[in-house]
Amino acid sequence: MAILPSSALAARVVVLGHHGHATVRNDPFVTGPAVTPQPTVLTTAGRRRVRHGQRRRRRQQVTVAGTLRGIYLHHHISAAKYHGYVAAFRKALATERRLSGTRRAELAAVTSTIHEIAAAHQLTAPRLPVLFATLAVNQQWWTTGPLLSTYQRVEIAGSQLVWEYYPGQGIQLQVLGTFGKADGLYTGGPSDYPALQQLLSEMIPMAARRAGGLAWEYYFHFDGGSPPWTSAMSQATGLEALSRAYTATNDGYYLNVAQRALPIFTRPPNAGVAEPTGRGVRFMQYTFAPHTDIINAFLQTLIGLDAYAQASGNPTAQRLFQQGNAEAIAEVPHYDTGAWSLYQPGVEDDLSYHELVTGFLSQLCSLVGAPVYCTAAQHFQSDLKTPPVLQQLTMRAPAGRPLTMRFRLSKVSHVGIVISQGSHTVFATSASFPYGVDRFYVPAIKRAGTYGIVLDGTDLAGNFARITGTLTVTPRKRHHP
């Protein structure tokens, strides 16, 4: 089963080759639409706070070099690896001093993050491979590669890993994107299985130790969360990719790795992603945000758990799926406004997320046959073809005073308004609005009379609706002495 709806487009990827030669191609296995919210871009002030914290931690004698030495002295890494990591970090700092502008700032952001993780006493031996792979990619890119647009997906020639550029935080491993690519390589058929195996051979060593098992973490700041953090959705997509690799190769190694990645689903945040409820378990999108309910992430987590449970027969995975499924069945109706899907309570999906959650619901409908999933998927498919519904609420207003033109809207749309009298347009504008009761603020209409109102709306799928009405502008009351 595809993890994305069929409307998802191949992503534009910049691939860095030898000697700084970069090419742009559409990778059919890397999805175009973002499937997780983009992280907060660090502002200049934010980078200044990171550097200030870095200097303060240096005064406290917590350094990357010192931490690496401690890891080595405790026999967690070999002498060769210790000397290699120290040399790589020193080389990156020296390179940083030679660069300028954006290139220097982005490489400095990555070295600062490693300092920050060390100062938080979270620079552990299992995290070294991914952190220093990230450092190597950034050093290579910012010395030889082109400047990048915000959130550009990138790859390195000869590697299957997917990276992404987050301004102010450098180029970071895109865990969800990489595992999503693995799923795409599986569905591509046997000719793509060698690439799938290569991808996982690169990705498996990037796992850290977390919650008593393996976890693929993120190492940038996001929405108040500090690195390292992880996500139920990315971890479950990893389970799905490993399960598919087992199906493709019959190599039990992949199921063994997946089993080691299961504990995070049994532990609460901040270590894990499991939040027990009265009905079962809710799986959280972010380990640092236990009360952030994102329905598409929850549903994809269930799909990944089921894929592993089916491939392995693991009773823990089966139990976790059943507990999560019971909770999701109860929650899904609350994410249907009757005209569009919600991303989280009170917040509507954009078009790509609406299509994404529709695809997930269709998969779960096929997997478990629960009417809730099937009904919601049908509703959301219908919403893609149904125009928005508009209702004018303000019918009267006094002359000579600014007025609030209230209207009700069924789904997130771009709404236009025209107020006219005869052939004369008094006021016209447009803006985007969420579902519910919205309003335009209209300058004072000086003359009393009856005015024509036209409200039109275009939803995110391009469906158009228009209504007409009238507005009665009443004379201002005169106050007599």
Residue pairs with C-beta under 8 A, 6 or more apart in sequence:
1 303
1 363
1 366
2 183
2 184
2 187
2 359
3 180
3 183
3 237
3 240
3 300
3 303
3 359
4 31
4 33
4 35
4 180
4 356
4 359
5 355
5 356
5 358
5 359
6 359
7 355
8 31
8 32
8 33
8 352
8 355
8 356
9 31
9 32
9 33
10 26
10 27
10 28
10 29
10 30
10 31
10 32
11 26
11 27
11 30
11 31
11 32
11 153
11 177
12 24
12 25
12 26
12 32
12 152
12 153
13 24
13 25
13 26
13 27
13 30
13 153
13 154
13 155
13 162
14 22
14 23
14 24
14 145
14 146
14 148
14 152
14 153
14 154
14 155
15 22
15 23
15 24
15 25
15 154
15 155
15 156
15 157
16 22
16 140
16 141
16 144
16 145
16 154
16 155
16 156
16 157
17 23
17 157
18 157
19 144
20 143
20 144
20 145
22 145
22 146
27 153
27 155
27 181
28 184
28 188
29 181
29 184
29 185
29 188
29 192
30 153
30 162
30 177
30 180
30 181
30 184
31 177
31 180
31 184
33 352
33 353
33 355
33 356
34 151
34 352
35 176
35 177
35 180
35 233
35 296
35 352
35 356
36 176
36 231
36 233
36 234
36 285
36 297
37 222
37 223
38 151
38 166
39 166
39 169
39 218
39 220
39 221
39 222
39 223
40 46
40 221
40 222
40 223
41 150
41 166
41 167
41 168
41 169
42 50
42 109
42 167
42 168
42 169
42 221
43 168
46 168
46 221
47 105
47 109
47 112
47 168
50 109
50 112
50 113
50 116
51 108
51 112
53 116
53 119
54 112
54 115
54 116
54 119
57 115
57 116
57 118
57 119
58 115
60 119
62 118
62 119
62 121
63 115
63 118
64 89
64 114
64 115
64 118
64 123
65 86
65 89
66 118
67 118
67 123
68 77
68 82
68 85
68 86
68 89
68 123
68 128
69 82
71 77
71 82
71 123
71 124
71 125
71 128
72 78
72 79
72 81
72 82
76 124
76 125
77 85
77 125
77 128
81 128
85 128
85 132
88 132
88 135
88 136
89 111
89 114
89 132
89 135
91 139
92 107
92 110
92 111
92 135
92 138
92 139
93 111
95 107
95 139
95 142
95 143
96 104
96 107
96 108
96 111
99 107
99 142
99 143
102 147
103 142
103 143
103 147
104 142
105 168
106 138
106 142
106 167
106 168
106 169
106 170
106 171
107 138
107 139
107 142
107 170
109 168
109 169
109 170
110 134
110 135
110 138
110 169
110 170
110 171
111 135
113 169
113 170
113 219
113 220
113 227
114 123
114 131
114 135
116 226
116 227
117 123
117 127
117 131
117 219
117 227
117 228
120 226
122 228
123 131
124 208
124 209
126 207
126 208
126 209
127 208
127 217
127 228
129 205
129 206
130 173
130 205
130 206
130 207
130 208
130 216
130 217
130 219
131 219
133 173
133 206
134 170
134 171
134 172
134 173
134 219
137 156
137 163
137 171
138 170
138 171
140 156
141 148
141 154
141 171
142 170
145 154
148 154
148 165
148 171
149 165
150 165
150 166
150 167
151 164
151 165
151 166
152 164
152 165
153 162
153 163
153 164
153 174
153 177
154 162
154 163
154 164
154 165
154 171
155 161
155 162
155 163
156 163
159 202
160 178
160 181
160 185
160 195
160 198
160 199
160 202
161 173
161 178
161 199
161 202
161 203
162 173
162 174
162 177
162 178
162 181
163 171
163 172
163 173
163 174
164 171
164 172
164 174
164 177
165 171
165 172
166 172
166 220
169 220
169 221
170 220
172 218
172 219
172 220
173 206
173 218
173 219
175 216
175 217
175 218
175 230
175 231
175 234
175 238
176 231
176 233
176 234
176 237
178 199
178 203
179 203
179 216
179 234
179 237
179 238
179 240
179 241
180 237
181 199
182 196
182 199
182 200
182 203
182 241
182 244
182 245
183 237
183 240
183 241
183 244
185 192
185 193
185 195
185 196
185 199
186 192
186 193
186 196
186 241
186 244
186 245
186 247
186 248
190 248
193 248
193 249
196 241
196 244
196 245
196 248
197 245
197 249
200 241
200 242
200 245
200 254
203 216
203 238
204 257
206 216
207 214
207 215
207 216
207 257
207 261
208 214
208 215
208 216
208 217
208 228
209 215
210 217
210 228
210 230
210 264
210 271
210 272
211 263
211 264
211 266
211 267
211 271
211 272
212 263
212 267
213 260
213 261
213 262
213 263
213 264
214 257
214 260
214 261
215 230
215 235
215 261
215 264
216 230
216 234
216 235
216 238
216 261
217 227
217 228
217 229
217 230
218 227
218 228
218 229
218 230
218 231
218 234
219 227
219 228
220 227
221 227
222 229
222 286
223 286
223 289
224 288
224 289
225 286
225 287
225 288
225 289
226 288
229 270
229 286
229 287
229 288
230 264
230 273
230 287
231 273
231 285
231 286
231 287
231 297
232 264
232 265
232 273
232 283
232 284
232 285
232 297
232 298
232 301
233 285
233 296
233 297
233 300
233 301
235 261
235 264
235 265
235 273
235 301
235 304
236 265
236 283
236 300
236 301
236 302
236 303
236 304
236 305
237 300
237 304
238 258
238 261
238 304
239 258
239 261
239 262
239 304
239 305
239 307
239 308
239 317
240 303
240 304
240 307
240 308
242 254
242 255
242 257
242 258
242 261
242 308
243 254
243 255
243 258
243 307
243 308
243 310
243 311
243 312
244 307
245 251
245 254
246 252
246 254
246 255
246 258
246 311
246 312
247 311
255 308
255 311
255 312
258 308
258 312
259 312
259 314
262 308
262 314
262 316
262 317
262 320
263 272
264 271
264 272
264 273
264 274
265 272
265 273
265 274
265 283
265 301
265 305
265 320
266 272
266 274
266 316
266 320
267 273
267 274
268 274
268 275
268 276
268 290
269 275
269 284
269 286
269 287
269 288
269 289
269 290
270 287
270 288
270 290
271 287
272 287
273 283
273 284
273 285
273 287
273 301
274 281
274 282
274 283
274 284
274 320
275 281
275 282
275 283
275 284
275 290
277 327
279 326
279 327
279 330
280 322
280 323
280 324
280 325
280 326
280 327
281 320
281 323
281 324
281 327
282 293
282 298
282 324
282 327
282 331
283 297
283 298
283 301
283 302
283 324
284 290
284 292
284 293
284 297
285 292
285 294
285 297
285 298
286 292
292 344
293 331
293 344
293 345
294 343
294 344
295 331
295 332
295 335
295 341
295 342
295 343
295 344
295 357
296 343
296 349
296 353
296 356
296 357
296 360
298 324
298 328
298 331
299 328
299 357
299 360
299 361
299 364
300 360
301 324
302 321
302 324
302 325
302 328
302 364
303 360
303 363
303 364
303 367
305 317
305 320
305 321
305 324
306 321
306 367
308 314
308 317
309 317
309 318
309 320
309 321
325 364
325 368
325 370
328 364
329 370
329 372
329 373
332 361
332 372
332 373
332 376
333 372
333 376
334 342
334 345
335 341
335 342
335 345
335 357
335 376
336 342
336 376
336 379
336 380
337 348
337 410
337 411
337 435
338 379
338 410
339 383
339 386
339 388
339 389
339 410
339 411
339 435
340 348
340 349
340 354
340 380
340 383
340 410
340 411
340 412
340 435
340 459
341 348
341 349
341 353
341 354
341 357
341 358
341 380
341 383
342 348
342 349
343 349
343 350
343 353
347 434
348 411
348 412
348 434
348 435
349 356
349 357
350 412
350 460
351 460
351 461
354 380
354 383
354 384
354 460
354 461
355 384
357 380
358 377
358 380
358 381
358 384
361 373
361 374
361 376
361 377
361 380
362 373
362 377
364 370
364 373
365 373
365 374
365 377
383 411
383 461
384 461
385 461
385 463
386 463
387 457
387 459
387 463
387 464
387 465
388 409
388 410
388 411
388 413
388 457
388 458
388 459
388 463
388 465
389 408
389 409
389 410
389 411
389 465
390 407
390 408
390 409
390 410
390 415
390 455
390 456
390 457
390 465
390 466
390 467
391 407
391 408
391 467
392 407
392 453
392 455
392 467
392 469
393 406
393 407
393 408
393 437
394 403
394 404
394 405
394 406
394 407
394 471
395 469
395 470
395 471
395 472
396 471
396 472
396 473
396 474
397 403
397 442
397 445
397 471
397 472
397 473
397 474
398 473
398 474
398 475
398 476
398 477
399 444
399 445
399 446
399 447
399 448
399 473
399 474
399 475
399 476
400 444
400 445
400 446
400 476
401 444
401 476
402 441
402 442
402 443
402 444
403 441
403 442
403 444
403 445
404 439
404 440
404 441
404 442
405 417
405 419
405 439
405 440
405 441
405 442
405 453
405 471
406 437
406 438
406 439
407 415
407 437
407 438
407 439
407 440
407 455
408 436
408 437
408 438
409 415
409 433
409 434
409 435
409 436
409 437
409 438
409 457
410 435
411 435
411 459
411 460
412 432
412 433
412 434
412 435
412 459
412 460
413 432
413 433
413 457
413 458
413 459
413 460
414 430
414 431
414 432
414 433
414 457
414 458
415 430
415 431
415 432
415 433
415 438
415 455
415 456
415 457
416 428
416 429
416 430
416 454
416 455
416 456
416 457
417 427
417 428
417 429
417 430
417 440
417 453
417 454
417 455
418 425
418 427
418 428
418 452
418 453
418 454
419 425
419 426
419 427
419 428
419 442
419 445
419 451
419 452
419 453
419 471
420 426
420 451
420 452
420 454
421 447
421 449
421 450
421 451
421 452
426 445
426 451
427 442
427 443
427 445
429 440
431 440
445 451
445 473
447 473
448 473
448 474
448 475
449 473
450 470
450 471
450 472
450 473
451 470
451 471
451 472
451 473
452 468
452 469
452 470
452 471
453 468
453 469
453 470
453 471
454 466
454 467
454 468
455 466
455 467
455 468
455 469
456 464
456 465
456 466
456 467
457 464
457 465
457 466
458 464
